């Protein structure tokens, strides 16, 4: 499957959890899609239980992401600054 088919643009890395996935683009911006019943996508919308479209993850302005990981109902990010 090409990442472009789900709307992922300029992906340099992809990460998968049990029921949700992430990608980071070349600018260090992170996007998530999949199950969000516990807010594990980090998209700032707890009313959306599921999204099939990569959605920007809400971080502090200027924060760039290096890596993401997740389990069944949680996620964690590592910034480029560590």
Backbone as CSV, one residue per row, in Angstrom:
resi,resn,N_x,N_y,N_z,CA_x,CA_y,CA_z,C_x,C_y,C_z
1,UNK,0.833,-1.171,0.000,0.000,0.000,0.000,0.881,1.239,0.000
2,UNK,0.598,2.159,-0.858,1.317,3.428,-0.872,0.702,4.364,0.145
3,UNK,1.549,5.071,0.887,1.035,6.017,1.876,0.210,7.108,1.243
4,UNK,0.520,7.459,0.016,-0.262,8.490,-0.672,-1.726,8.085,-0.793
5,UNK,-2.008,6.787,-0.818,-3.391,6.342,-0.980,-4.262,6.665,0.223
6,UNK,-3.659,6.912,1.396,-4.429,7.321,2.576,-4.245,8.802,2.871
7,UNK,-3.571,9.509,1.994,-3.409,10.945,2.160,-2.115,11.364,2.825
8,UNK,-1.205,10.439,3.048,0.079,10.768,3.676,1.008,11.353,2.615
9,UNK,1.510,12.541,2.872,2.372,13.233,1.913,3.771,13.428,2.486
10,UNK,4.800,13.170,1.683,6.201,13.391,2.048,6.626,12.638,3.306
11,UNK,6.100,11.440,3.500,6.424,10.647,4.691,7.874,10.183,4.654
12,UNK,8.550,10.316,5.774,9.911,9.799,5.905,9.967,8.625,6.878
13,UNK,8.931,8.477,7.709,8.864,7.356,8.634,7.414,7.084,8.992
14,UNK,7.104,5.830,9.241,5.761,5.431,9.614,5.854,4.532,10.839
15,UNK,4.855,4.645,11.702,4.826,3.888,12.946,3.428,3.308,13.107
16,UNK,3.329,2.111,13.652,2.033,1.480,13.837,1.869,1.005,15.270
17,UNK,0.695,1.240,15.807,0.315,0.729,17.112,-0.685,-0.402,16.865
18,UNK,-1.426,-0.786,17.887,-2.363,-1.897,17.706,-3.513,-1.535,16.765
19,UNK,-4.134,-0.360,16.984,-5.282,0.031,16.173,-5.158,1.436,15.593
20,UNK,-3.980,2.006,15.632,-3.781,3.341,15.073,-2.362,3.440,14.518
21,UNK,-2.178,4.385,13.598,-0.896,4.533,12.911,-0.500,5.997,12.838
22,UNK,0.790,6.220,12.576,1.333,7.569,12.495,2.312,7.648,11.336
23,UNK,2.552,8.866,10.885,3.702,9.096,10.020,4.276,10.459,10.329
24,UNK,5.556,10.616,10.030,6.262,11.882,10.183,6.731,12.287,8.802
25,UNK,6.522,13.558,8.450,6.975,14.027,7.141,8.367,14.635,7.247
26,UNK,8.905,15.051,6.125,10.279,15.552,6.092,10.460,16.840,6.879
27,UNK,9.371,17.542,7.182,9.450,18.768,7.990,9.386,18.486,9.488
28,UNK,9.168,17.216,9.879,9.055,16.871,11.292,7.650,17.013,11.840
29,UNK,6.663,17.164,10.955,5.266,17.216,11.377,4.736,15.791,11.470
30,UNK,3.866,15.544,12.441,3.343,14.202,12.671,1.848,14.150,12.400
31,UNK,1.406,13.007,11.887,0.010,12.787,11.535,-0.420,11.422,12.059
32,UNK,-1.701,11.287,12.401,-2.204,10.031,12.952,-3.544,9.673,12.325
33,UNK,-3.841,8.373,12.309,-5.150,7.901,11.883,-5.412,6.562,12.532
34,UNK,-6.682,6.185,12.590,-7.088,4.931,13.209,-8.008,5.179,14.395
35,UNK,-7.986,4.257,15.351,-8.845,4.318,16.528,-8.421,5.452,17.449
36,UNK,-9.403,6.192,17.977,-9.122,7.335,18.845,-10.049,7.332,20.071
37,UNK,-10.490,6.160,20.502,-11.469,6.091,21.589,-10.935,6.546,22.943
38,UNK,-9.626,6.645,23.089,-9.015,7.148,24.327,-8.151,8.380,24.063
39,UNK,-8.317,9.006,22.892,-7.516,10.171,22.545,-6.104,9.828,22.128
40,UNK,-5.850,8.566,21.806,-4.491,8.122,21.495,-3.924,8.705,20.204
41,UNK,-4.753,9.317,19.367,-4.225,9.942,18.155,-3.576,11.286,18.437
42,UNK,-3.957,11.939,19.517,-3.368,13.231,19.835,-3.815,14.353,18.922
43,UNK,-4.990,14.191,18.314,-5.480,15.186,17.360,-6.347,16.248,18.028
44,UNK,-6.523,16.155,19.344,-7.272,17.163,20.065,-8.774,17.041,19.944
45,UNK,-9.267,15.911,19.489,-10.705,15.716,19.327,-11.091,14.366,19.913
46,UNK,-11.618,14.376,21.124,-12.026,13.122,21.765,-13.385,12.638,21.294
47,UNK,-14.110,13.466,20.550,-15.429,13.076,20.054,-15.327,12.214,18.797
48,UNK,-14.169,12.208,18.162,-13.944,11.385,16.980,-13.311,10.071,17.421
49,UNK,-14.071,8.988,17.375,-13.554,7.694,17.824,-12.671,7.007,16.802
50,UNK,-12.750,7.446,15.545,-11.997,6.780,14.488,-11.837,7.741,13.325
51,UNK,-10.661,7.739,12.712,-10.465,8.515,11.488,-9.611,7.702,10.524
52,UNK,-10.014,7.691,9.267,-9.286,6.954,8.240,-8.326,7.847,7.472
53,UNK,-8.332,9.144,7.784,-7.499,10.111,7.072,-6.394,10.601,8.007
54,UNK,-5.130,10.588,7.578,-4.066,11.132,8.419,-4.388,12.570,8.830
55,UNK,-4.387,12.798,10.131,-4.778,14.076,10.716,-3.605,14.638,11.496
56,UNK,-3.311,15.935,11.387,-2.172,16.498,12.122,-2.318,16.303,13.628
57,UNK,-1.223,15.890,14.255,-1.183,15.758,15.712,-0.878,17.134,16.280
58,UNK,-1.576,17.497,17.348,-1.427,18.829,17.943,-0.291,18.832,18.958
59,UNK,0.801,19.504,18.599,1.937,19.708,19.484,2.132,21.203,19.678
60,UNK,2.987,21.568,20.617,3.322,22.978,20.782,3.920,23.501,19.480
61,UNK,3.660,24.752,19.177,4.152,25.356,17.940,5.678,25.252,17.863
62,UNK,6.176,24.847,16.719,7.611,24.749,16.487,8.227,23.415,16.881
63,UNK,7.477,22.567,17.563,7.998,21.264,17.978,8.062,20.333,16.780
64,UNK,9.199,19.720,16.544,9.383,18.793,15.434,9.555,17.387,15.986
65,UNK,8.953,16.418,15.330,8.916,15.048,15.828,9.956,14.192,15.129
66,UNK,10.604,13.348,15.913,11.593,12.404,15.393,10.991,10.999,15.284
67,UNK,10.250,10.577,16.307,9.699,9.222,16.314,8.402,9.190,17.105
68,UNK,7.565,8.219,16.775,6.304,7.984,17.468,6.160,6.498,17.731
69,UNK,5.458,6.161,18.787,5.172,4.758,19.093,3.846,4.705,19.821
70,UNK,3.230,3.555,19.802,1.961,3.414,20.498,1.672,1.972,20.806
71,UNK,0.741,1.791,21.727,0.272,0.464,22.099,-1.198,0.349,21.750
72,UNK,-1.958,-0.303,22.609,-3.375,-0.475,22.317,-4.161,0.823,22.487
73,UNK,-3.938,1.536,23.592,-4.708,2.749,23.860,-3.824,3.922,24.261
74,UNK,-2.577,3.933,23.831,-1.682,5.028,24.196,-0.710,5.300,23.059
75,UNK,-0.089,6.468,23.131,0.922,6.872,22.150,1.973,7.733,22.844
76,UNK,3.163,7.789,22.251,4.236,8.603,22.796,5.065,9.147,21.629
77,UNK,5.582,10.339,21.798,6.385,10.969,20.737,7.739,11.380,21.276
78,UNK,8.736,11.306,20.429,10.088,11.796,20.742,10.366,12.948,19.799
79,UNK,10.685,14.102,20.359,10.981,15.277,19.526,12.380,15.175,18.952
80,UNK,12.650,15.976,17.941,14.004,16.024,17.372,15.012,16.557,18.368
81,UNK,14.547,17.348,19.341,15.439,17.886,20.375,15.659,16.890,21.514
82,UNK,14.989,15.759,21.464,15.150,14.734,22.486,14.177,14.867,23.605
